[in-house]
């Protein structure tokens, strides 16, 4: 796999007033949004989940297309280009928990419940 970003580790500090929106488009996979203050709502094209970040929370862009950040409270975040080297499209968000199959338990026969 090769790195698709031209500018590696470029950092932008962005401040948003409550309810204001910031967007970026293109193949942003590997970029990171690091919430420094406030509360941010983040979504990306191709991802059915929405993410809410408090101060200290991070969001990794894992899909091509538009990324939208909205301040639920006055907020500030750092946008880092390609902080994750050699990223792949299916990188999981830190809060993502992969589907786990239920444990298969052997069926126990019932004793004493016979029909006559």
C-alpha positions as a LaTeX table, in Angstrom:
\begin{tabular}{lrrr}
\hline
Residue & $x$ (\AA) & $y$ (\AA) & $z$ (\AA) \\
\hline
Unk1 & 0.00 & 0.00 & 0.00 \\
Unk2 & 1.25 & 3.47 & $-0.73$ \\
Unk3 & 0.69 & 6.84 & 0.86 \\
Unk4 & $-1.84$ & 8.94 & $-1.11$ \\
Unk5 & $-1.26$ & 12.32 & 0.54 \\
Unk6 & 1.01 & 15.03 & $-0.85$ \\
Unk7 & 1.49 & 17.08 & 2.34 \\
Unk8 & 2.27 & 14.81 & 5.25 \\
Unk9 & 1.52 & 15.89 & 8.84 \\
Unk10 & 0.24 & 19.38 & 8.02 \\
Unk11 & $-1.71$ & 20.68 & 11.00 \\
Unk12 & $-4.53$ & 23.22 & 10.92 \\
Unk13 & $-6.08$ & 24.68 & 14.08 \\
Unk14 & $-9.78$ & 25.49 & 13.53 \\
Unk15 & $-12.23$ & 27.32 & 15.81 \\
Unk16 & $-15.99$ & 26.94 & 15.34 \\
Unk17 & $-18.77$ & 28.88 & 17.07 \\
Unk18 & $-21.77$ & 26.86 & 18.24 \\
Unk19 & $-23.82$ & 25.44 & 15.31 \\
Unk20 & $-21.23$ & 26.49 & 12.69 \\
Unk21 & $-20.13$ & 23.89 & 10.13 \\
Unk22 & $-16.73$ & 23.10 & 8.58 \\
Unk23 & $-16.25$ & 20.68 & 5.66 \\
Unk24 & $-13.44$ & 19.20 & 3.62 \\
Unk25 & $-13.78$ & 17.12 & 0.46 \\
Unk26 & $-11.71$ & 14.59 & $-1.43$ \\
Unk27 & $-9.82$ & 11.47 & $-0.47$ \\
Unk28 & $-9.07$ & 12.43 & 3.13 \\
Unk29 & $-8.48$ & 8.89 & 4.44 \\
Unk30 & $-5.84$ & 8.92 & 7.16 \\
Unk31 & $-6.54$ & 12.50 & 8.25 \\
Unk32 & $-7.31$ & 13.08 & 11.94 \\
Unk33 & $-9.67$ & 15.49 & 13.73 \\
Unk34 & $-8.50$ & 16.09 & 17.31 \\
Unk35 & $-11.06$ & 17.93 & 19.48 \\
Unk36 & $-9.23$ & 20.45 & 21.68 \\
Unk37 & $-12.27$ & 22.05 & 23.33 \\
Unk38 & $-16.06$ & 22.10 & 23.15 \\
Unk39 & $-18.24$ & 19.40 & 21.61 \\
Unk40 & $-18.09$ & 18.46 & 17.92 \\
Unk41 & $-20.38$ & 16.35 & 15.72 \\
Unk42 & $-18.53$ & 14.60 & 12.90 \\
Unk43 & $-19.75$ & 12.57 & 9.93 \\
Unk44 & $-18.23$ & 11.35 & 6.67 \\
Unk45 & $-19.56$ & 10.15 & 3.32 \\
Unk46 & $-20.10$ & 6.41 & 3.20 \\
Unk47 & $-20.37$ & 6.01 & 6.99 \\
Unk48 & $-23.83$ & 5.51 & 8.49 \\
Unk49 & $-22.55$ & 6.46 & 11.95 \\
Unk50 & $-22.26$ & 9.94 & 13.42 \\
Unk51 & $-19.57$ & 10.74 & 15.98 \\
Unk52 & $-19.58$ & 13.21 & 18.88 \\
Unk53 & $-16.20$ & 14.33 & 20.19 \\
Unk54 & $-15.47$ & 15.99 & 23.51 \\
Unk55 & $-12.14$ & 17.63 & 24.31 \\
Unk56 & $-9.42$ & 15.01 & 23.87 \\
Unk57 & $-11.48$ & 12.89 & 21.45 \\
Unk58 & $-10.12$ & 11.97 & 18.02 \\
Unk59 & $-11.76$ & 10.99 & 14.76 \\
Unk60 & $-9.90$ & 9.18 & 11.97 \\
Unk61 & $-11.22$ & 9.73 & 8.45 \\
Unk62 & $-11.67$ & 6.29 & 6.89 \\
Unk63 & $-13.76$ & 7.00 & 3.77 \\
Unk64 & $-13.40$ & 8.99 & 0.57 \\
Unk65 & $-15.67$ & 12.01 & 0.17 \\
Unk66 & $-16.87$ & 14.91 & 2.28 \\
Unk67 & $-16.14$ & 15.15 & 6.01 \\
Unk68 & $-18.46$ & 17.45 & 8.00 \\
Unk69 & $-17.73$ & 18.90 & 11.44 \\
Unk70 & $-20.36$ & 20.90 & 13.35 \\
Unk71 & $-19.84$ & 22.55 & 16.73 \\
Unk72 & $-22.54$ & 21.49 & 19.19 \\
Unk73 & $-20.86$ & 23.92 & 21.60 \\
Unk74 & $-18.18$ & 26.51 & 20.81 \\
Unk75 & $-15.23$ & 24.35 & 19.91 \\
Unk76 & $-11.71$ & 24.13 & 18.62 \\
Unk77 & $-10.03$ & 21.25 & 16.86 \\
Unk78 & $-6.78$ & 20.34 & 15.17 \\
Unk79 & $-7.00$ & 18.90 & 11.66 \\
Unk80 & $-3.95$ & 16.80 & 10.80 \\
Unk81 & $-3.34$ & 15.66 & 7.25 \\
Unk82 & $-2.36$ & 12.04 & 6.93 \\
Unk83 & $-1.36$ & 11.46 & 10.53 \\
Unk84 & $-1.87$ & 7.73 & 10.03 \\
Unk85 & 0.74 & 6.38 & 7.64 \\
Unk86 & $-0.14$ & 3.59 & 5.21 \\
Unk87 & $-3.84$ & 3.84 & 6.02 \\
Unk88 & $-6.45$ & 1.56 & 4.54 \\
Unk89 & $-10.11$ & 2.33 & 3.90 \\
Unk90 & $-11.45$ & $-0.01$ & 6.55 \\
Unk91 & $-9.56$ & 1.52 & 9.51 \\
Unk92 & $-11.95$ & 1.50 & 12.45 \\
Unk93 & $-12.77$ & 4.44 & 14.67 \\
Unk94 & $-11.49$ & 4.05 & 18.23 \\
Unk95 & $-15.08$ & 3.63 & 19.50 \\
Unk96 & $-15.95$ & 1.02 & 16.88 \\
Unk97 & $-16.51$ & $-2.48$ & 18.22 \\
Unk98 & $-16.52$ & $-5.16$ & 15.55 \\
Unk99 & $-19.42$ & $-7.57$ & 15.38 \\
Unk100 & $-18.78$ & $-10.67$ & 17.45 \\
Unk101 & $-20.58$ & $-13.90$ & 16.89 \\
Unk102 & $-22.50$ & $-15.22$ & 19.89 \\
Unk103 & $-20.88$ & $-18.05$ & 21.75 \\
Unk104 & $-22.26$ & $-21.41$ & 20.61 \\
Unk105 & $-23.31$ & $-23.42$ & 23.62 \\
Unk106 & $-24.29$ & $-27.07$ & 23.38 \\
Unk107 & $-28.01$ & $-27.74$ & 23.69 \\
Unk108 & $-28.78$ & $-29.41$ & 27.00 \\
Unk109 & $-31.56$ & $-32.00$ & 26.85 \\
Unk110 & $-34.44$ & $-31.40$ & 29.22 \\
Unk111 & $-34.94$ & $-34.07$ & 31.79 \\
Unk112 & $-38.38$ & $-34.88$ & 33.24 \\
Unk113 & $-40.46$ & $-32.84$ & 30.78 \\
Unk114 & $-41.78$ & $-35.67$ & 28.60 \\
Unk115 & $-45.10$ & $-35.41$ & 26.83 \\
Unk116 & $-47.49$ & $-38.39$ & 27.14 \\
\hline
\end{tabular}
